[in-house]
Amino acid sequence: MNEKTKKLLAKASEIRTKLLELVGDDVAEQRAALTGELVAAEKAIQTALAEPDPANEPENRNGGEGAEFRALESRVSLANYIGAAWEGRSIAGAEVEFNQALEMGMDRFPLRLLAPRAEHRATTDTDTAVRPVRWLDRLFSDTAAMYAGITFDAVAPGVSSHPVTSAGAGASQYAREGATADAAWTISTVEMKPKRNSVRAVFTVEDASRLPGLEEALQRDLRMALTEGVDRTVFLGDATSNAAIVGLNTAAITEKTLTQANKVKPANTLTAFLELVDGVHAGSLSELGVVASVGANTLWGSTIANSAAENQTLAQFLMASGMSWKTRGNIEANTAADDFAAFIGRKRGITGAGVVALWTSGSLLRDPYSGAAKGEVALTLHTLWDFALPRASNFARLKFVA
């Protein structure tokens, strides 16, 4: 966590303290002003948390080797890969060198090219290290899954293994020359195997000849499709595919419920989240990465929490109590019974507790044959990924029930 985020968290805490100190019947105006400040502070915190932290950037591409790799990458064009697939030929030139540098076959497509290119400039201060942008951080920045604490890992070909200590020793105190007893420990391993995620675009031969900006359009469409598809499946899973992915909606994680009557009561809603602060996986409400459904967010923002005279919504009540959240569409149908209200990541030691593994190469295929009678050409991008919860106890969900 950088200094900017720490200062914003401290400011939000100070505002919450002032709100809690307000008592009496004539403080509605002060409460409204402070609540407005708190809402602005919470939004600033969410923005700061979504920004990549320079301290976390990998160091193995600084210096000479990194500069050489970036120089090679600058000569590579997504259009050349697409052109090779379009014309049914092999890649050539810089693209061959680039695939060799990434240790992938000549028939593979480097997914990092779908990320927006970053400008790398030499610095003029005493810190002359140039830090390149990591593909994963750029491509999947500010997704709802990342806000909930899901880790995105780039993995090499093969099975991705994720060991986790599930049981271990407990410390005890002994007198002089006291013998320490043997402790039982358990280490389990979660293995993740590649599952196919595909994006397919169909063009006519007329479109291919008359549409300018094809490369830019394909970059935007493929990037958005990949990001949205992976992010949504983390929450909802995919039981229809042959390689089913278990999402947070059905995973064996802690589940809190609110009845139809209690979901509009501020104390009951706050209690459901406070019960997730166990002092182990989370020490405060600020350590809950809450991703709310659109329906839940609308309900909280439109329900009066206290007296009508104060005009404080349930959302303002929750924020004043120390909670913040990000809203994600398409993770529920509405706010009726049996709908998911929110998914929560308890963020103490959460790195690696929930993992999206992304195999770093894909295949880009051109098919001018299937739709030849209509003058259609299909361009298909296959990518490989998987989702698992090596330590499921870091995650929870909130449901509305009858």
C-alpha positions in Angstrom: 0.0 0.0 0.0 1.5 3.3 -1.0 1.6 6.6 1.0 -1.2 8.1 -1.0 -3.6 5.3 -0.1 -2.5 5.4 3.5 -3.3 9.2 3.8 -6.7 8.7 2.1 -7.6 5.9 4.6 -6.5 8.1 7.5 -8.7 10.9 6.2 -11.7 8.6 5.8 -11.2 7.3 9.4 -11.1 10.8 10.7 -14.4 11.7 9.0 -16.0 8.6 10.3 -14.9 9.5 13.9 -16.5 12.9 13.5 -19.7 11.3 12.3 -19.9 9.0 15.2 -19.4 11.9 17.6 -22.4 13.8 16.3 -25.4 13.4 18.6 -28.6 15.3 19.1 -31.5 16.4 17.0 -29.9 19.4 15.3 -26.9 17.7 13.5 -28.6 16.7 10.3 -26.9 19.4 8.3 -23.4 18.6 9.7 -24.0 14.9 9.2 -25.0 15.4 5.5 -21.8 17.5 4.9 -19.5 15.0 6.6 -21.2 12.1 4.7 -20.6 13.9 1.4 -16.9 14.3 2.4 -16.7 10.6 3.3 -18.3 9.5 0.0 -15.7 11.5 -1.9 -12.9 10.1 0.2 -14.1 6.5 -0.3 -14.2 7.0 -4.1 -10.6 8.4 -4.0 -9.5 5.3 -2.0 -11.1 3.0 -4.6 -9.3 4.9 -7.4 -6.0 4.7 -5.5 -6.3 1.0 -4.8 -6.9 0.3 -8.5 -3.7 2.1 -9.5 -0.6 -0.1 -10.0 1.9 0.3 -7.2 5.4 0.9 -8.7 6.9 -1.0 -5.7 5.3 -4.2 -6.9 6.7 -4.0 -10.5 9.0 -6.9 -11.4 12.7 -5.9 -11.3 14.0 -8.5 -13.7 13.4 -6.2 -16.7 15.2 -3.1 -15.5 18.6 -2.3 -16.9 20.1 -3.5 -20.2 18.2 -6.7 -20.7 14.9 -4.9 -20.1 15.8 -2.1 -22.5 16.7 -4.7 -25.2 13.4 -6.5 -24.7 11.4 -3.3 -24.9 13.3 -2.3 -28.1 12.3 -5.6 -29.7 8.7 -5.3 -28.5 8.4 -1.8 -30.0 9.2 -3.3 -33.5 6.4 -5.9 -33.2 2.9 -5.2 -34.5 -0.4 -6.8 -33.8 -1.3 -6.2 -37.4 1.5 -8.5 -38.6 0.2 -11.4 -36.5 -3.3 -10.7 -37.7 -2.0 -10.4 -41.3 -0.2 -13.7 -41.1 -3.4 -15.4 -39.8 -5.4 -13.6 -42.4 -3.2 -14.7 -45.3 -2.6 -18.2 -43.9 1.2 -17.8 -43.6 3.8 -17.9 -40.9 5.0 -14.9 -39.0 8.3 -13.4 -40.0 10.9 -10.8 -38.9 10.6 -9.1 -35.5 7.6 -11.3 -34.6 9.7 -14.4 -34.9 12.4 -12.9 -32.5 9.6 -11.8 -30.1 8.1 -15.3 -29.9 11.6 -16.8 -29.4 12.3 -14.3 -26.6 9.0 -15.3 -24.9 9.8 -19.0 -25.4 6.7 -19.8 -27.4 6.2 -21.5 -30.7 5.9 -19.7 -34.0 2.3 -20.6 -34.3 1.4 -19.0 -31.0 0.0 -15.5 -30.3 1.5 -13.4 -27.5 -1.5 -12.2 -25.4 0.6 -9.3 -24.0 0.1 -7.5 -27.4 -3.6 -7.0 -26.5 -2.6 -4.6 -23.7 -2.4 -0.9 -24.4 1.2 0.1 -25.2 2.9 2.2 -22.5 5.2 5.1 -23.2 8.7 4.4 -21.6 10.7 7.5 -21.0 14.1 8.0 -19.4 14.0 9.8 -16.1 15.9 13.0 -15.3 16.1 12.5 -11.5 18.5 10.3 -9.5 16.3 7.2 -10.0 17.1 6.3 -13.6 15.4 2.9 -13.6 12.6 2.6 -16.2 9.9 0.3 -15.1 8.0 -1.3 -17.9 4.3 -2.1 -17.6 3.4 -5.7 -16.7 0.9 -7.2 -19.2 -1.4 -8.7 -16.5 -1.6 -5.5 -14.5 -2.5 -3.5 -17.7 -4.9 -5.9 -19.3 -6.9 -6.7 -16.2 -6.5 -3.5 -14.3 -9.5 -2.4 -12.1 -11.6 -5.5 -12.7 -14.2 -6.4 -10.0 -12.3 -9.7 -9.4 -9.1 -7.8 -8.6 -11.1 -5.5 -6.2 -12.3 -8.6 -4.4 -8.7 -9.8 -4.0 -8.3 -12.3 -6.8 -4.7 -12.7 -7.9 -4.0 -12.8 -11.7 -0.9 -15.0 -12.5 0.8 -15.5 -15.8 1.8 -19.2 -16.1 3.9 -21.1 -18.5 2.7 -24.2 -20.5 1.8 -27.1 -18.3 -0.2 -27.6 -15.1 0.0 -24.7 -12.6 0.6 -25.9 -9.1 -0.4 -23.8 -6.0 0.7 -25.2 -2.6 -1.0 -23.9 0.5 -0.4 -24.7 4.2 -3.7 -25.8 5.6 -2.6 -26.8 9.1 0.5 -26.1 11.2 2.1 -25.7 14.6 0.9 -23.6 17.4 3.5 -21.9 19.6 3.8 -22.8 23.3 5.9 -21.6 26.1 8.3 -23.9 28.0 10.3 -23.8 31.2 14.1 -24.3 31.1 15.0 -27.5 29.4 11.4 -28.2 28.5 10.9 -30.3 25.4 9.0 -29.0 22.5 6.4 -31.5 21.2 6.2 -32.4 17.6 3.5 -30.5 15.7 1.2 -31.8 13.0 1.2 -29.9 9.7 -0.6 -30.2 6.5 0.3 -28.8 3.1 -2.1 -29.3 0.2 -1.7 -28.5 -3.4 -4.2 -27.0 -5.8 -3.5 -27.8 -9.5 -4.9 -25.7 -12.2 -5.3 -27.0 -15.7 -5.9 -24.8 -18.9 -9.4 -24.3 -20.0 -10.2 -22.6 -23.3 -11.6 -19.1 -23.5 -12.4 -18.1 -27.1 -13.3 -14.9 -28.9 -14.5 -15.1 -32.5 -15.0 -12.3 -35.0 -16.6 -12.7 -38.5 -15.9 -10.2 -41.3 -16.9 -10.1 -44.9 -14.3 -9.7 -47.6 -15.9 -6.4 -48.4 -15.5 -5.2 -44.8 -11.8 -6.2 -44.8 -11.2 -4.0 -47.8 -13.1 -0.9 -46.8 -12.8 -0.7 -43.0 -9.9 1.5 -41.8 -8.4 1.1 -38.3 -8.8 -2.7 -38.3 -5.9 -3.3 -35.9 -7.1 -0.8 -33.3 -10.7 -2.1 -33.5 -9.5 -5.7 -33.0 -7.3 -4.7 -30.1 -10.2 -3.0 -28.3 -12.8 -5.7 -29.0 -10.5 -8.6 -28.1 -9.2 -6.9 -24.9 -12.7 -6.1 -23.7 -14.1 -9.5 -24.5 -11.2 -11.3 -22.7 -11.3 -9.1 -19.6 -15.1 -9.1 -19.2 -15.4 -12.9 -19.8 -12.8 -13.9 -17.3 -14.0 -11.3 -14.7 -17.7 -12.4 -15.0 -16.8 -16.1 -14.8 -14.8 -15.7 -11.6 -18.1 -14.7 -9.9 -20.7 -16.8 -11.8 -18.6 -19.8 -12.9 -19.3 -21.7 -16.1 -21.2 -25.0 -15.6 -22.1 -25.3 -19.3 -18.7 -25.9 -20.7 -16.9 -29.2 -20.8 -14.2 -27.8 -18.6 -16.5 -26.3 -15.9 -15.2 -23.4 -13.7 -16.6 -23.1 -10.2 -17.3 -19.4 -9.5 -17.6 -17.6 -6.2 -21.4 -18.1 -6.4 -21.2 -21.9 -5.8 -17.7 -22.3 -4.3 -17.5 -23.7 -0.7 -17.0 -20.3 1.0 -18.6 -18.5 3.9 -22.1 -17.4 3.1 -24.1 -14.8 5.0 -27.8 -14.3 4.4 -30.4 -11.5 4.8 -34.1 -12.1 4.7 -36.5 -9.9 2.6 -37.4 -8.0 5.8 -33.9 -7.5 7.1 -32.2 -6.4 3.9 -33.6 -2.9 4.3 -32.6 -2.6 7.9 -29.2 -0.8 8.4 -28.2 -2.6 11.6 -28.9 -6.1 10.1 -27.0 -5.3 6.9 -24.0 -3.9 8.8 -24.0 -6.9 11.2 -23.8 -9.3 8.2 -20.6 -7.6 7.1 -19.2 -7.1 10.6 -19.4 -10.9 11.2 -16.9 -11.4 8.4 -14.3 -9.3 10.4 -12.9 -12.3 12.3 -9.5 -10.8 13.3 -7.8 -13.5 11.2 -8.7 -12.9 7.6 -9.9 -9.3 8.1 -9.3 -6.9 11.0 -11.7 -4.2 10.1 -14.4 -3.3 7.6 -11.8 -1.6 5.5 -10.1 -5.0 4.9 -13.2 -6.3 3.2 -13.1 -6.1 -0.6 -16.9 -6.0 -1.3 -18.2 -6.3 -4.8 -21.9 -5.5 -4.7 -24.5 -6.4 -7.3 -26.3 -3.6 -9.1 -29.5 -4.5 -7.3 -27.9 -4.4 -3.9 -26.1 -1.1 -4.6 -29.4 0.5 -5.8 -31.2 -0.8 -2.7 -28.6 0.6 -0.3 -28.6 4.0 -2.1 -32.4 4.4 -2.2 -33.4 3.1 1.3 -33.6 5.6 4.1 -31.6 4.3 7.0 -32.6 6.4 10.0 -35.3 9.0 10.4 -36.6 10.8 7.3 -35.5 14.1 8.8 -31.9 13.1 8.6 -32.4 11.8 5.1 -29.5 9.4 5.4 -29.5 6.4 3.0 -28.4 2.9 3.9 -25.4 3.4 1.7 -24.4 6.5 3.6 -24.9 4.6 6.9 -22.6 1.8 5.7 -20.0 4.2 4.5 -20.1 6.2 7.8 -19.5 2.9 9.6 -16.4 2.2 7.6 -17.5 0.1 4.6 -16.8 0.7 0.9 -17.6 -1.4 -2.2 -17.4 -1.7 -5.9 -20.5 -2.4 -8.0 -20.4 -5.1 -10.7 -23.2 -5.8 -13.2 -24.4 -9.3 -14.3 -23.8 -11.1 -11.0 -27.5 -11.3 -10.1 -30.9 -10.8 -11.7 -32.6 -8.3 -9.3 -33.0 -7.8 -5.5 -35.6 -10.5 -5.0 -35.1 -13.5 -2.7 -32.2 -15.9 -3.5 -30.2 -13.3 -5.3 -26.5 -12.6 -4.6 -26.1 -9.2 -3.0 -22.3 -9.1 -2.8 -19.1 -11.2 -3.0 -16.4 -10.4 -0.5 -12.6 -10.9 -0.3 -11.1 -10.7 3.2 -7.8 -9.2 2.4 -5.4 -10.2 5.1 -2.8 -12.4 3.3 -5.2 -12.7 0.4 -2.5 -12.7 -2.4 -2.7 -16.2 -3.9 -5.8 -17.2 -1.9 -7.9 -16.9 -5.0 -6.1 -17.3 -8.4 -6.8 -16.7 -12.0 -4.1 -18.5 -13.9 -3.6 -17.2 -17.5 -1.4 -19.1 -19.9 0.7 -16.5 -21.7 0.2 -17.6 -25.3 -2.9 -18.2 -27.4 -3.7 -19.1 -31.0 -5.0 -16.8 -33.6 -6.8 -18.7 -36.4 -8.1 -17.5 -39.8 -11.0 -19.4 -41.4 -11.9 -18.2 -45.0 -13.6 -21.6 -45.8 -16.6 -22.1 -43.6 -18.4 -19.0 -44.8 -16.8 -18.8 -48.3 -20.2 -18.9 -50.0 -21.1 -15.6 -48.3 -17.7 -14.0 -48.6 -17.2 -14.4 -44.8 -13.8 -14.7 -43.0 -13.7 -15.8 -39.4 -10.9 -14.7 -37.0 -10.7 -16.7 -33.8 -8.5 -16.1 -30.7 -8.1 -19.0 -28.3 -6.8 -18.3 -24.8 -6.3 -20.6 -21.9 -7.0 -19.9 -18.2 -8.4 -21.4 -15.0 -9.7 -20.2 -11.6 -9.3 -21.8 -8.2 -9.4 -20.9 -4.5 -6.3 -22.4 -2.8 -7.4 -20.8 0.5 -11.2 -20.4 0.3 -11.5 -19.1 3.8 -10.5 -15.6 2.6 -13.7 -15.3 0.6 -17.4 -15.0 1.4 -20.7 -14.0 -0.2 -23.9 -12.3 0.9 -27.3 -13.5 -0.3 -30.9 -12.2 0.0 -33.2 -15.0 1.0 -36.9 -15.4 1.5 
